[in-house]
Amino acid sequence: MRALLLALLLLAGPALAVQPDEMLADPVLEARARDISQGLRCPICQNESIDESNADLARELRLVLRERLVAGDSDAQVVNYLVARYGEFVLLRPTTRGANIVLWLAAPAMLLAALGVGWVTIRRRGMARAEPLTEAEARRLEEIIRQ
């Protein structure tokens, strides 16, 4: 029973796609590579990091990343190299500069606009008062109520 529980717990762990032949011998460089690769999006899988993806392109990105680290690049230089090659799409957390600022501000702006429209609509409905019944309408209503 304990062996089954242990096996299930091991299966529930993160499924990382990094192959043993990709790993660097230096544990410090490998840790940096894993840290960087968790922030980079697989262009094929889109919502997976290259650390999690089994796609061939993700493997190539992991290899390029490690090559750059071995060559002596800093973390920022490696990320900038990959962004220059694949565009900002490769970042799981896009920057808040340039054209991306529109994307970052669009959601809060749309929320404020929707709240404004809702508030104006509710206020207008509250201000619209029903006209009083005419005498004929009041008599007809009384007849209906009595029946």
N, C-alpha and C positions, 0 to 999 in steps of 0.2 A: 504494500500500500504506500509506504513512504517513497519507494523508488518511483512509483507512478506519479506521485505528487511532485517529486523533484523533477521528473521529466517534463511534466506540464509547466512547471515554473520556468524551466529553461526554454521551453518553446514560447512562452509569453514574453520573453525578453526582446529587445530590439533586433530586427533582422537587418544586419549591416551587410552590404554587398562587397565590402573590401576583401579582396582575395589575398591569401598569404603571399603570393608572388609580387603583390603590389606594395606590401609593407616595407618600410625603411628599417635598416638595421639599427639606426640611432633612435632610441625611444623618445628622445626630446623632439627630434624632427617629425617622427611619426605622430606624436601627440599634437604638434602644431598642424600637421597635415589633416588630421581628423577634425580638429577644431575649425579650420578653414572650410573643409569640405562639407561640414554640417550647415554652413551658411550659404552654400551655392546650390542653385536649383538645377536639376537635370532638365535639359531642354526638351527631352522626349517625354518624360514622366510628368513634368511640370509642377506637381505639388510634392515631390520627393527631393530630398537633397541628393547630391551625387554620392554621398556616403551610404545612402539607403538603396539607391537605384541599381538594378542589375543590367541596365541598358548598356550597349557597347559604347555609346558616346559618353556616358557617365564614367565608364572605366577609363576611357581616353583622357577625360578631364582630370580624373584622380591621378593618372600617370603624369600628365603635364604639370599638375600642381606639385607633385613630389619632385619632379625634375627641377622645377624652379626653386624649390626649397633647398635641394642639394647644391644647386648652383650658387646659393648664398642670398637669394632674394628675401626681403622682409615679407611679413604677412600681407601688408598693404600692397607691396609691389606685385605679389602673386595674384591678389584679387584684382588689381588694376590691369594686369596682363590679361586675365581671363575676361574681364569686362570689355577691354579693348577688342578682344577677339570675338566674343559672343554677344556683346551688348549688355545693357543693364538688366535684361530679362534673366540673366543667369544668377542674379542676386535674389535670395529668398526674402530679404528685407531691403527693398529699393531705397535709394537715397531720397531726401526731401529737397532736392535742388532741381532747377531747370523746369522742364516740362512736367516732371513728376509732382511738383508742388500743386498743380491743378488736380491731379488724382487724389492727393492727400487731403486737399481742402474741399473737394466736390461732395463727399459724403456729409460732412458737417453742414455745408451750405444747403444741401438738399433737405436735410433734417430741419434746419431753421426755416426754410421756405415752406415746408409742409406744415410745420407748427403755426407759422403765420397765416397760411391759407385756412387752416382749421380754426384758428382763433377768430379770424374775420367772418367765416361762415357761421360759427356759433353765435357771434355777436349780432349778425344780421338776422338770424332766425329769432333771437330773443327780442329784437326790436320790432319785428313784424307782429302787429296786433290784429286780432280778428275783429272784423267790423261787427257792430251790434246787429242783432236780428231785426228785421222789419216786423211790423205788427202782424202781417200775414204769416210770416215764417214762425213767429212766436205762437200764434193760434194753432197752426198746423202741428207744431211740436207738442203742444198741450194735448191735442187730439190723439196723437200717436202714443203719448205717455199714458193716457187714460185707458186705452184699449187693452 
